[in-house]
Amino acid sequence: MPPKTPALKTCPFCGGEASVKQAPGISSPVMFTIGCLDESCIGFPATKFQTRKDAIAAWNKRAS
């Protein structure tokens, strides 16, 4: 059984819902962005990660 993906925490800036999305990559064909769904929030996604798991881990660590 594959490892379970951790739950995504809410935005630490506004408390809103966050989302992971696939994005075109430069160093790999697929990258992932993560951030607040509210485009006016400073938690809007900017950083790209190589895996969905890495994106969630970074978001959840920052949101702790």
N, C-alpha and C positions, 0 to 999 in steps of 0.2 A: 504494500500500500504506500503511495507517495506521501511525503510529509505534508502536514496540513499548513496551509497559508495562514499566517497570523491575521487577526482581525485588524481592520484599519481604524485608527483612532480619529476622532473629530479634529477639526482645525484648531490649533492652539491660539489663534489670533481672534477668531470670531465665533468659534464653537459650531461652525457649519459643517456640512457633509463634505468629505474628501473623496477623491476618485483616482484610480490608477488608469492610465490610458496608454495604448501603444502609440509610438511616434517613430517617424523615419530616423534612422541612425546614420552617423557618419562612419564610425569605426566598426559597426556591425549593422546588419540589415534591419534589425528591430531593436528599438530602445523603448523605455518606459518613462513617462512623466507621472508625477503624483502631486496633488495639491488640492486646495479648496475649490469647490465648484463655483463660488461667488467670485466673479471676475474683478470685482472692486476690492477684494480682500488682498492683503499683502502676502497671503499664503497661496496665491495663484501659482501653478506649476511653472518652473523655469529649468530646473536641473533634470538631466536625463540619466537613467540608470540602465545597466545591461540586462537586468532581470527584474521581473515583477517583485520577487521576494526581496531583492536589494532595495528597491524603491520603498516598499512597505516598511522594511526595517529602519531605513533612514528617517522616514516620516514619523514613525512611532517613537523613535528615540528622541527626535526633536520635539515631539508633542508631549513627552512625558512631563 
